[in-house]
Amino acid sequence: MPPLTQWLQLDGLLLIMAGWLLIAAVGALALHRLLFVARYLFPASALLSLALCGVALSAVLDTPQAAQLPIGLPSLPFHLRLDALSAYFLMVLGAASAGISIFAAGYFRRNEGTAPGLLCFEYHVFLVSMAGVMLADDAYSFMVMWEVMALSSYFLVTANHRAPEVRSAGYLYITVARIGAIAILLCFGVLQANTGDYTFANMRAQALTPFWASAAFLLAVFGFGAKAGILPLHVWLPEAHPAAPSPVSALMSGVMLNTAIYGLLRVSLDLLHLRLWWWGGVLLALGLATALFGVVFAAVQTDMKRLLAYSSIENMGLLFVGLGLTLIFSAFDMKPMAALALTAALYHVASHSCFKSLLFLGTGCVLHATAERNLGKLGGLIRHMPWVAWLTLLGVLASAGLPPLGGFVSEWLLLQSFLFAPGLPLPLLTMLIPVVAALIALVAALAGYTMVKFFGVIFLGQPREEKLALAHDAGHWERAGMLWLALGCMALGLLPIQFISLLEPITQQLVQADLGAALASHGWLLAPVGLEQASYGPVIVLLGILGSCALTFLLVRRLYHGRWRRSLPWACGYAWGTARMQDSAEGFGQPIRQIFQPFFLTQRELPTPFDAQPRYQVTVADPFWSGLYLPLAKLANHLARLMSLMQQGRIATYLLYSFLTLIATLMAVMR
């Protein structure tokens, strides 16, 4: 490889990470200088993110590179490796963080609960740690970066640490993160096969038995699933996202969750050589349950950030479904089908990163303009916040999976993968996978329903509170950040053939197949396998949409111009309609709450005849809290009380404990 090309890739990435650390240090020094931090440091960070995206894009198509840094412990230096898989996730990190950082330049205020310079420090350490996770080539450097990522994101989540609910959300998040990290560490311990060499190259060289390979895989699913929010480890997401500032929520949901997908791909398709079909079945079942659970709970939420958090859980479930299909096809040596399923999952990684970051940034603008997160107190904001409304609409359409945006392409590719289930040699899978495909279609429909509720209740209709008349549109920095992510959603929808061609090195690396030949043979139509199966023409869809809009405009202009009149909306003959009479967030979600009643733990607060202000309130709670986490918490408290009986406060008792422990240890060693 030419020396200049090599410098521009791995060394260039390290220089970009060093630049982020420099910005973090300057931010810590400029602790309370909000104007300096917002106008200079965050835009500089966005430029570095763009550079990261460009360098990683070139590295996806190049040969892998490795390096060893003289940092860490004397016998455990940091090993780094840049291959197609890590470069792709770094590219997504750079593209999403560029828009988020630009947005943050206009978003952060002095009343975020933490000094602006300290927020800047934590934010950029978070970015560096995520990039470090994707570059790590040994368990030691991976776990160091993973822990730095968890700690920096914890401090960002608890930025407004004076609020008790924010501190509680932070404690929950860091607890789940610690449990997941232990599982990942144990997974690496199994993968190194008692050799004492924790480099990924050594792990690739090990030939594990099916038992130990399965143990490593299940530990990886548990550990990375905790970070991704897979059932039943999802509980931290709906608590952490509402607590964190909106740019942090966007970075966590749009980028940090991707590190869990990256880790699972690295372990299951790179470090492990075995491919057992039931591994894919486990991921398929977990992903389906998570996606269905997430979208159903998103549909009944009344807090806009909690709604998006549950939507992220749903999308992580879809990604696990895609990875499960990849493993199933790979186990039966159906390489082209495995490449198709993997392409769908990787495409959804980029698509979700763009549209979910865009939606969280939109909620941040609404929150700053109205000081409200409750959907029941919003409405009609498209009149006062047109920039935010129209850009958020693009994110909503992409999240709902509508063409010609990126969310449609990734979900369409995933459903295409299910069409080849009848070719599997196992009758059980041949029977079950079509049922899974039908449920995935249901998830997609409910996701569209949820996005209609999200956008309609916030931006359409009449304002539900008088103070909404004072709402203001986003500033220039915030508009620029949202516009960048909206363009990403559009590019992913309009250029699917080019983007899938970019994914070929990754599918070749992980499943030894790609879609290049099928794509090249159909020109401008996206047909991942063949025209006889299905095809999608993004240009045709776009021209059809634009043509329909133009034709409708001309017909209305020609036939009805000058003949229309303004009047109040039809309200069943009632002429004095108010904002309270329009559909509320609770009413919008009531059909879902009725149909999926077994999913919910519902509490109803009914009015009594003597209430001065009668009210009817329905609270939907997560059944995993009462069914799993509260019993575990009670058990932990009970065990702690039992252990506290050992604390007698007498030195003689403690010496006796030490003596008994020593005797037990000697007996164990002698055996």
C-alpha positions, -999 to 999 in steps of 0.1 A, spaced: 0 0 0 14 35 -8 27 52 23 5 83 17 -27 62 15 -18 44 47 -11 77 65 -45 91 53 -63 61 68 -53 46 101 -29 73 111 -54 99 99 -81 84 121 -58 86 151 -51 123 143 -88 130 142 -93 113 176 -64 133 190 -82 164 176 -113 155 195 -93 150 227 -77 184 221 -112 200 218 -122 182 250 -92 196 268 -99 232 256 -135 228 266 -125 218 301 -103 249 303 -131 271 290 -155 258 316 -182 285 317 -175 303 284 -206 292 265 -202 314 235 -166 301 229 -176 265 233 -207 267 211 -193 289 183 -158 274 179 -154 240 196 -185 222 184 -182 234 147 -145 223 148 -157 189 161 -182 187 132 -153 193 107 -133 165 123 -164 143 121 -166 150 84 -130 142 80 -135 109 99 -164 100 75 -143 107 45 -112 87 57 -134 58 68 -152 58 35 -119 53 17 -108 26 41 -140 5 35 -128 -2 0 -91 -7 9 -71 -35 25 -71 -40 63 -44 -22 83 -30 -29 117 -10 -10 143 2 -13 179 3 17 202 28 19 230 1 27 256 -16 5 281 1 -19 304 37 -31 298 26 -65 285 -8 -54 271 -3 -27 244 -32 -14 224 -36 -33 191 -56 -15 165 -70 -28 132 -89 -10 104 -108 -33 81 -140 -30 61 -163 -37 91 -147 -12 115 -143 14 87 -180 13 79 -191 18 114 -166 47 117 -181 62 86 -216 61 101 -202 76 134 -186 104 115 -216 112 93 -241 112 122 -219 131 147 -212 158 121 -248 168 121 -253 164 158 -222 185 166 -234 213 144 -268 212 160 -251 212 195 -234 245 186 -267 262 187 -285 240 212 -266 239 245 -275 265 271 -262 275 305 -292 258 322 -284 222 310 -273 214 346 -236 211 338 -211 238 327 -208 241 289 -171 233 289 -176 202 310 -204 190 286 -180 196 257 -153 176 275 -176 146 281 -191 148 247 -158 145 229 -144 118 252 -176 99 243 -168 103 205 -132 92 210 -143 61 230 -168 50 204 -142 53 176 -117 34 199 -142 6 203 -144 2 165 -106 3 160 -97 -21 189 -80 -53 179 -76 -69 213 -98 -75 243 -78 -52 266 -81 -20 244 -117 -29 235 -128 -31 271 -109 1 281 -127 20 253 -160 3 261 -158 14 297 -147 49 288 -177 50 265 -201 39 293 -187 64 318 -186 94 295 -222 87 284 -233 82 320 -220 117 328 -238 131 297 -270 114 307 -268 129 342 -260 164 329 -290 178 348 -279 158 379 -298 180 404 -331 163 393 -337 131 413 -353 113 383 -322 121 362 -299 106 388 -321 75 390 -320 71 352 -282 75 353 -278 48 380 -300 24 361 -280 30 329 -246 25 344 -258 -6 363 -270 -23 331 -238 -12 313 -217 -28 341 -236 -61 338 -232 -62 301 -195 -54 303 -189 -83 326 -206 -106 300 -184 -92 272 -153 -97 293 -163 -133 300 -169 -138 263 -134 -127 254 -121 -150 282 -137 -179 264 -126 -169 230 -89 -168 239 -91 -205 248 -68 -204 279 -39 -192 257 -33 -160 276 -32 -140 243 -62 -116 242 -56 -103 207 -83 -107 182 -59 -124 158 -53 -151 184 -90 -155 189 -96 -160 152 -69 -188 152 -87 -208 179 -108 -238 170 -134 -239 198 -157 -268 204 -194 -262 197 -200 -260 235 -175 -233 241 -182 -215 209 -219 -214 219 -210 -202 254 -190 -173 239 -218 -165 215 -245 -164 242 -223 -142 264 -218 -118 235 -255 -117 229 -262 -109 266 -234 -83 268 -240 -65 236 -277 -69 239 -276 -50 272 -261 -20 253 -285 -24 224 -316 -25 246 -327 -61 237 -354 -76 259 -353 -79 289 -323 -56 292 -341 -27 275 -353 -8 306 -325 18 307 -334 33 273 -368 48 281 -353 63 313 -319 75 300 -331 92 268 -356 116 284 -330 125 310 -302 133 286 -299 165 266 -313 160 231 -279 160 212 -267 134 237 -299 113 231 -293 116 194 -257 105 198 -266 76 220 -295 63 200 -281 70 166 -245 60 172 -238 43 205 -263 16 200 -245 8 168 -214 -2 188 -234 -31 202 -243 -43 167 -206 -39 157 -195 -60 186 -220 -87 179 -209 -88 143 -173 -89 152 -177 -118 176 -203 -140 157 -191 -135 121 -154 -127 125 -138 -142 157 -159 -173 158 -156 -198 129 -185 -220 137 -220 -212 123 -248 -230 142 -283 -224 129 -298 -222 163 -276 -191 170 -295 -174 143 -328 -187 158 -319 -171 192 -312 -137 176 -344 -140 154 -366 -147 185 -350 -120 206 -351 -95 178 -387 -102 169 -399 -100 206 -379 -68 211 -392 -51 179 -428 -60 186 -425 -49 223 -408 -17 214 -432 -6 187 -463 -14 208 -450 6 238 -439 34 215 -475 37 202 -490 44 236 -464 68 250 -473 104 258 -437 117 264 -421 124 230 -386 113 240 -398 81 256 -417 74 224 -385 77 204 -366 56 230 -391 27 225 -388 33 188 -350 27 191 -357 -5 209 -379 -16 180 -352 -8 155 -325 -26 174 -349 -56 174 -351 -54 136 -313 -53 134 -311 -85 155 -336 -101 132 -314 -93 102 -283 -107 120 -303 -138 130 -312 -144 93 -276 -139 83 -264 -166 108 -291 -190 97 -283 -187 60 -246 -188 67 -250 -220 88 -266 -237 58 -239 -223 34 -265 -202 16 -240 -174 11 -258 -151 -14 -289 -151 10 -266 -145 40 -251 -115 21 -286 -101 14 -297 -104 51 -264 -88 62 -267 -60 37 -302 -53 50 -289 -51 86 -259 -29 77 -282 -6 56 -305 -2 85 -276 7 108 -269 38 86 -306 46 80 -315 44 117 -285 65 126 -297 93 103 -335 93 110 -334 86 147 -307 113 153 -328 137 133 -360 129 153 -342 134 186 -328 168 174 -363 178 164 -376 170 199 -348 191 213 -359 221 193 -395 216 205 -384 212 241 -364 244 241 -392 263 223 -420 251 246 -404 236 277 -427 206 272 -421 169 265 -457 159 271 -475 153 238 -508 162 255 -497 198 259 -483 203 223 -499 208 189 -500 232 160 -463 239 161 -459 238 123 -471 274 122 -444 286 146 -416 262 138 -418 254 101 -381 245 97 -382 220 125 -416 206 114 -406 200 77 -372 185 86 -387 164 113 -413 152 88 -385 137 66 -372 118 97 -408 106 105 -413 94 69 -379 75 70 -387 60 103 -421 49 91 -404 31 62 -419 51 33 -402 55 0 -381 72 -13 -362 74 20 -335 52 36 -358 35 61 -378 20 33 -348 5 15 -334 -13 46 -368 -27 57 -376 -37 21 -342 -56 19 -350 -73 52 -384 -85 39 -367 -97 7 -344 -119 28 -375 -136 42 -386 -146 8 -359 -172 6 -369 -191 38 -385 -219 18 -351 -228 5 -338 -237 40 -332 -274 45 -348 -274 80 -386 -279 79 -390 -261 113 -374 -230 100 -393 -232 68 -425 -232 88 -416 -205 113 -398 -179 93 -428 -169 72 -447 -162 104 -418 -141 116 -419 -122 83 -456 -115 88 -449 -102 123 -421 -80 109 -446 -65 85 -469 -58 115 -440 -41 132 -435 -19 102 -472 -10 100 -472 -1 137 -441 20 133 -459 40 107 -488 44 130 -465 56 158 -448 82 136 -482 96 124 -491 100 161 -457 116 169 -458 142 141 -495 148 141 -499 155 178 -468 178 180 -470 198 148 -506 196 134 -540 206 147 -544 235 172 -521 244 200 -532 227 232 -516 254 255 -517 292 252 -479 294 257 -473 276 224 -480 308 207 -446 320 220 -427 291 204 -398 300 181 -382 282 153 -347 266 155 -316 287 151 -292 286 121 -268 261 137 -297 238 147 -312 240 112 -279 231 96 -274 201 118 -309 188 111 -306 195 74 -274 174 72 -292 144 87 -323 149 65 -300 149 34 -286 116 47 -321 101 49 -328 112 13 -294 100 0 -299 66 15 -333 64 -2 -323 77 -36 -289 60 -40 -294 25 -27 -274 7 -55 -243 29 -48 -246 24 -11 -250 -14 -13 -220 -15 -36 -201 1 -7 -211 -27 16 -196 -54 -7 -162 -56 11 -180 -61 44 -202 -90 32 -172 -105 15 -152 -103 48 -180 -118 70 -200 -142 48 -177 -146 17 -204 -133 -7 -219 -100 -20 -247 -86 -42 -224 -70 -68 -232 -92 -97 -270 -90 -91 -269 -52 -88 -247 -47 -118 -270 -67 -141 -301 -46 -135 -287 -11 -140 -308 16 -123 -333 -9 -108 -325 -22 -73 -330 -60 -76 -309 -77 -49 -314 -112 -64 -332 -109 -96 -361 -91 -114 -382 -122 -111 -382 -117 -73 -387 -80 -68 -372 -47 -78 -372 -11 -66 -366 20 -86 -360 50 -64 -359 75 -93 -392 61 -105 -408 65 -71 -395 100 -67 -407 111 -101 -441 95 -94 -444 114 -61 -433 147 -77 -456 141 -107 -486 134 -85 -480 165 -64 -476 186 -96 -508 171 -112 -528 177 -80 -516 213 -78 -525 220 -114 -559 203 -112 -568 223 -80 -555 254 -96 -575 248 -128 -608 236 -114 -612 251 -80 -591 283 -79 -612 311 -66 -641 289 -55 -629 277 -22 -638 292 12 -625 289 47 -645 274 75 -641 255 108 -633 218 105 -663 194 106 -669 184 142 -701 164 140 -722 195 136 -707 212 166 -695 246 155 -676 257 186 -646 233 184 -616 239 206 -582 224 209 -594 201 237 -617 184 213 -590 172 189 -575 138 191 -550 135 220 -519 113 223 -538 91 247 -568 88 224 -545 81 194 -529 52 213 -561 38 228 -568 12 200 -532 -2 204 -537 -3 242 -569 -22 238 -556 -47 212 -523 -54 229 -536 -53 265 -515 -83 277 -483 -64 269 -491 -36 293 -493 -32 331 -521 -7 331 -532 15 361 -563 36 359 -570 66 381 -608 71 381 -625 103 394 -648 102 424 -681 121 428 -665 144 453 -635 156 432 -634 193 427 -616 187 394 -624 152 382 -598 135 360 -594 102 344 -558 90 339 -543 58 325 -507 49 332 -490 22 311 -461 6 329 -434 -18 317 -443 -53 330 -407 -62 332 -403 -38 361 -428 -56 383 -422 -91 369 -384 -91 368 -365 -61 381 -384 -54 413 -382 -90 425 -344 -89 418 -341 -57 437 -359 -72 467 -337 -103 466 -306 -81 465 -318 -61 494 -326 -93 514 -291 -107 507 -275 -74 517 -294 -75 550 -282 -110 556 -246 -101 548 -249 -71 571 -253 -95 601 -216 -104 596 -207 -68 605 -204 -72 643 -180 -43 649 -155 -66 668 -120 -72 655 -119 -107 669 -149 -117 647 -132 -103 616 -100 -122 624 -121 -153 628 -136 -147 593 -101 -143 579 -89 -175 595 -119 -195 582 -114 -181 547 -77 -191 548 -85 -227 560 -112 -230 532 -87 -218 506 -60 -242 518 -84 -271 517 -95 -262 482 -58 -260 470 -48 -293 486 -77 -311 468 
